[in-house]
């Protein structure tokens, strides 16, 4: 009897510990994290004081943007709600230091001290002869002022006209915790509002606006949709969702939405600086963006269109050939792989998608099955198999091989610029260097690029000299393996010491003290990184943890629609400068 009880106790104990182990594994899974976020109460963003600094590019042509800034004078009125008193002053500072610098005049108010209609009246009294248009936005908005002026150039400020967009509270957003209405008033519209007693209160204002002409306001990205249509996984990047919603439910292309946007609502302070860097500093090498024509009876001159100039980029495409190996997972076949195939994958000389088994669910995209389990613990074996397959089947097509995940965005023109001085016949590789104890390796999230010689050595020598089997820590084991095979470690920083490969989203590098002191990134980074704008190269190459929607944003603003009137230039090559000096 005692033996039976002991046996029963042993079985129960075993079941208990098996259950505890399963629970522990589940609690560390992404599924648990997603479920936890689903039931979390949305929290307000936390804002702190920091300065990311300024940076200019003397090769850019900004004459048209400066001309529009002189001809179309915009007074920006940014307001804070009464509930924003805790972090309002810091957030207002970040507005001033980012997009607010491009206003002709900037006024920031708190509705705790003065109502909006009182602010309209005061601005009319003090400044109405000094501006053509009044922009009124909540301080969670990021405004592309060049695009705003391009829109306003088609209208006369002497017209009695206004634009407006409503942005409702969304329960999954970390920002935008009050319903807001953004406005653009022509100078004449403000005069009429002030002289017709429309500025007594909000009710009088709305009644007057009903009798006034409203201009098309789609570019202000008005957003008022049911909460159940919004994926909670976007709560940290909620500024993406107005365009994502139009693409998902209204059949509008992401390119037209991102490229034509004037205002992104629901922006945190950190996202404002990420937008600032992406829109005004990041660019693909050898690609000079086009400029649409500006022709309007309301604007004193016609600005001719300029065609895209990508001759240098096309030459580099032919001379520095790169095969991209994109590793994917079953749950991201229809999101990550689709986004890569529609965006940066098109800039590779060839892109090959790898997974545990073959998939052909996407039109025109084949996912190569490697006969390796898709479990994250087998990523080392999956990566070895991917390099072996690519070298064996496509090795004759390229000189370089770039491995990336399907949530990485890469700017291939910038990779070609970095690789151009190096010979693919030398065993070398580049990426974001990490160091764990005495081991130096490249971050798997940022991706790493190997010369053809390095891949040849890896394919022929990995089985004998490197960690056997499939299980392992992919990027660490790859670094150890390549060191054993005498593949040289390359420095991927630019001539200013700025980094070009990023293992996390840009804000981790752009924002000083964004992460806690004990955050793992600082411990792993091998090379010191500059603060603020000095962290990241103009010719940055890869960014990790990028959502499919954000990939389309990068693709649009890098290759199709820069802020209007800005032509992103590139410094001449050393040989060109020597000829000019002679």
C-alpha positions, 0 to 999 in steps of 0.5 A: 500500500505504501509503495502504491502511494509512493508511486502515485506521489511520484507520478503527481510530482512528475506531472506537476514539474512537467506542467511547471516547465511547460508553463515556464516555457509558455510564459517566455514565449511571444504568444504569452507576451502578445496575450499579456499586451492584449489585456494590459491597460494602455499607458501614457508615454513617458517623456524625459529631457534629452537632446539629439543634436542637429546635423546638415548635409551640404550636398543636399539641394534645399533651395525650393524648400527654402523658397516655399518657406519664404513664400508660404508663411505658416504660423504653427499653433501646437496645443496641449490638453489639460491632462498633459501637464505632467510631461507636457513641457518636455514633449513641447521641447521635443516638438520645438527641436524636431518639426517645429523648427521649420515653422515660420513661427511656433506658438505652444499653449496649454489648454489649462491656461488658455482655450484654443479659441482664445489662442486663435484670437490672440494670434490674430491680434498679434500676428495676422499680418505676419503669416499666410496660414495658421496650422493648429495641431495637438502636440502628439502630431508630427508635421512634414512642413515641406509637404504642407507648403506644397499642398497650400501652394495650390490655394490662396491665403486670401481665400476663406478656406480651411482644412481639418482632420479629427483624431479620436482616442484609441485604446491601444495607442500609448499617445493621443489619449484625448480626441483632437481636431487639427486645423489649417486656416487661411489668413482670410479665414482667421480674419473672418472668424475673428471679426464675425464673433466666431471665437467666443467658444467652440460651439460658435467656432463650429457653427461658423466653420459650417458656412466656410469652405472646407478643402480636401484634407486627406493628407492630414490622416484623419482617424476615427475607426472602431477599436476592434479593427486595430491590432494591439501589436501596433500600440508602440508604433501607432503613427503607422496605423492611419496609413495601414488602415487605409491600405487594409480597409480602403484599398489605398496604397501605402506608397500614396498614403506615406508619400502624400502625408502631411501629418502623422498623428499619435507620435511619441517624442522618440518617434518624432526623432526617428521620423526626423532622422529617416525623412531628412538624413537617411538616404540610399547611395547613388539615388537622387530623388525626383521632384513633382511639378508645382504649377498653380494659379495661387503660387507666383511661379511654376516649379518644374519637375525633376526626374529620378536620377539613379544612374550611380545606383544602377551602376553599383547594382551591376558592379557589386552584386549581392544575394540576400538570404532572408530567413523566415518563420511560418507565422510571418510568411504572409507578412514579413516575406510579403513586405520584404518582397515588395520593398527592399528585397527588390534591390538585391541582385537576387533574394532567396527566402528560407524556412523549415519547409517549402511554401508557395503561398505568395504569388511570385515568391518561393520559400525554400525548405531546408529540412530544418525545424523552424524552432528558434533553437535551430536557427544555427542549422537553418543559417548554415543550410541557407548559405550552403544552398545559396552558394551551391545554386546561385554562387555564380551570380554574386560576389557577396551574400547578405543574411537577414531576418524577415523583420529587418529592413536593408538599404542595399545601395548603402551596402554596395557603397560600403563593400565597393572598396573591398575584394570579394576574393578576400575572406571578410564579413561585416555587420553590427559587431557584438562581443560576449566574453572573448567572442566577437561576432555580428548581430543576427538581427541586424544581418551580416554580409559575407564575401564570396570567399568567406562563404566558400570557406564556410560551406566547405569547412563548417562541418569539420571545424564548427559547431555540429548539428542544428542547435546553437545560438546562430550569430554567436556560433557563426562568429566563432565559426568564421574566426576558426575559419580565418574569416576577417572581421570588417569595420562597417562604420562610416568615415565619421565613426557612425554605425551602419548596422542596427540590431534594434529599432533606430530609437534605441540608438538615436535617443540618449539614455533611451534604455536603462543602464542594465539593458543588454544592448550596451553590454553587447555592443563591441564598438562605442556609438555616438549620441543622438544624431551622431549615432547613425550614418547617413548611409545606414544599411540595416535596421532590425525589428521593423514591421511590414508597414514600416518597411513600406514607409521606409521604401516610400520616403527613401525612393519615391517621396522625400519631403517636397523641395528637398533633393537628397544629394551625395558627396562626390567620389574622391576621384571626382574631388581630385579632378575638380582640384586640378 
